Amino acid sequence: MSLGKGAVISTSNKQKLNVNSSMEGELVGSHEVMPDVLYTLYFIKAQGYTVDKNIMYQSNRSTMKLQVNGCLSSGKKTKHIKS
């Protein structure tokens, strides 16, 4: 996670779940990092600053569609994912 030109949070972890596809892997990865992102966002707002943009980049189109549309974009292989 970066703020301005510097990195605020930089981690590399092994995922705690076994997944069947790269889409599930990206979904689990984004889920694991969200608490840190939200904590930092709330901390910045508590200091009196405003956040204009909060952008999370994804490289997997299926993951992006599932995160935006929820279960409306589920198929046979993603029925078990509750969003």
C-alpha positions as CSV (number, residue, x, y, z in Angstrom):
1,M,0.0,0.0,0.0
2,S,1.4,3.4,-0.9
3,L,0.6,6.9,0.3
4,G,1.9,9.6,-1.9
5,K,5.3,8.4,-3.2
6,G,6.2,6.0,-0.4
7,A,5.1,2.6,0.8
8,V,3.0,2.5,4.0
9,I,2.5,-1.2,4.2
10,S,4.6,-3.8,2.3
11,T,4.1,-7.5,3.1
12,S,4.5,-10.9,1.5
13,N,2.7,-13.8,3.1
14,K,1.8,-17.3,2.2
15,Q,-1.9,-17.8,1.9
16,K,-3.6,-19.8,4.6
17,L,-6.1,-21.5,2.3
18,N,-5.8,-23.9,-0.6
19,V,-7.6,-22.6,-3.6
20,N,-8.7,-24.2,-6.8
21,S,-8.1,-21.3,-9.2
22,S,-6.2,-18.1,-9.6
23,M,-9.5,-16.2,-9.3
24,E,-10.0,-17.7,-5.8
25,G,-6.4,-17.0,-4.9
26,E,-6.7,-13.3,-5.8
27,L,-10.0,-13.1,-3.9
28,V,-8.5,-14.6,-0.8
29,G,-5.4,-12.3,-1.1
30,S,-7.5,-9.2,-1.3
31,H,-9.6,-10.4,1.6
32,E,-6.6,-10.8,3.8
33,V,-5.2,-7.4,3.1
34,M,-8.4,-5.4,3.6
35,P,-8.2,-5.1,7.4
36,D,-4.8,-3.3,7.0
37,V,-6.2,-1.0,4.3
38,L,-9.3,-0.1,6.3
39,Y,-7.3,0.5,9.5
40,T,-5.0,2.9,7.6
41,L,-7.9,4.7,6.0
42,Y,-9.7,5.2,9.3
43,F,-6.4,6.3,10.9
44,I,-5.8,8.9,8.2
45,K,-9.4,10.2,8.5
46,A,-9.0,10.4,12.3
47,Q,-6.0,12.7,11.9
48,G,-8.2,15.1,10.0
49,Y,-7.1,14.4,6.4
50,T,-9.4,13.4,3.6
51,V,-8.8,10.5,1.2
52,D,-9.8,11.4,-2.4
53,K,-9.1,8.0,-4.0
54,N,-8.8,4.5,-2.5
55,I,-7.9,2.2,-5.4
56,M,-7.2,-1.5,-5.2
57,Y,-5.6,-3.0,-8.2
58,Q,-6.4,-6.5,-9.4
59,S,-5.0,-8.4,-12.4
60,N,-7.7,-11.1,-12.7
61,R,-10.9,-10.0,-14.5
62,S,-13.0,-12.8,-13.0
63,T,-12.1,-11.6,-9.5
64,M,-12.9,-8.0,-10.4
65,K,-16.3,-9.0,-11.7
66,L,-17.1,-11.2,-8.7
67,Q,-16.1,-8.4,-6.3
68,V,-18.2,-5.8,-8.1
69,N,-21.3,-7.9,-9.0
70,G,-21.3,-10.4,-6.2
71,C,-23.2,-13.6,-6.8
72,L,-24.7,-12.2,-10.0
73,S,-21.5,-13.1,-11.8
74,S,-21.1,-16.5,-10.3
75,G,-20.7,-19.5,-12.5
76,K,-20.4,-23.3,-12.0
77,K,-16.9,-23.0,-10.5
78,T,-17.7,-20.1,-8.2
79,K,-21.1,-21.0,-6.7
80,H,-19.5,-22.0,-3.4
81,I,-18.0,-18.5,-2.9
82,K,-20.3,-16.4,-0.7
83,S,-20.0,-12.7,-1.5
